[in-house]
Amino acid sequence: MSQSEELERQLSELLTEGEIRENEAKKRERLSPKYEVRVQTQMDPIVEETRKYRSMARELDDRYDEYMSKADKSKANDQR
């Protein structure tokens, strides 16, 4: 078993059983993740949901205004 597989096994055990000791934590920080998942979408689900909700009702605190303005600007840049 390679060193990275052994560290991964130990990490798995510690996550299910107990706490990581400080010197072992430093070793594990060097381990890179096996998989990285990236998903690219054509439309932002947050923007779409916010538009639907805004068509039904008015927001009380306008918490998504800044996000929506950024999304609208990026959409305009993509269409050019």
URMO-V791008 format. One record per residue. N is the residue number from 0. RES is the residue in one letter. PSI is psi as a letter, one per 20 degrees, with the letter a starting at -180 (999 if undefined). Layout:
{{N:RES:PSI} {N:RES:PSI}}
This chain:
{{0:M:p} {1:S:r} {2:Q:g} {3:S:h} {4:E:h} {5:E:g} {6:L:h} {7:E:g} {8:R:g} {9:Q:g} {10:L:g} {11:S:g} {12:E:g} {13:L:h} {14:L:h} {15:T:h} {16:E:h} {17:G:a} {18:E:q} {19:I:p} {20:R:q} {21:E:g} {22:N:h} {23:E:h} {24:A:h} {25:K:h} {26:K:g} {27:R:h} {28:E:h} {29:R:i} {30:L:p} {31:S:q} {32:P:q} {33:K:g} {34:Y:q} {35:E:p} {36:V:p} {37:R:p} {38:V:p} {39:Q:p} {40:T:q} {41:Q:h} {42:M:q} {43:D:o} {44:P:h} {45:I:g} {46:V:g} {47:E:g} {48:E:g} {49:T:g} {50:R:g} {51:K:g} {52:Y:h} {53:R:h} {54:S:h} {55:M:h} {56:A:r} {57:R:p} {58:E:q} {59:L:h} {60:D:i} {61:D:k} {62:R:h} {63:Y:j} {64:D:g} {65:E:g} {66:Y:g} {67:M:h} {68:S:h} {69:K:g} {70:A:h} {71:D:h} {72:K:g} {73:S:h} {74:K:h} {75:A:h} {76:N:h} {77:D:h} {78:Q:i} {79:R:999}}
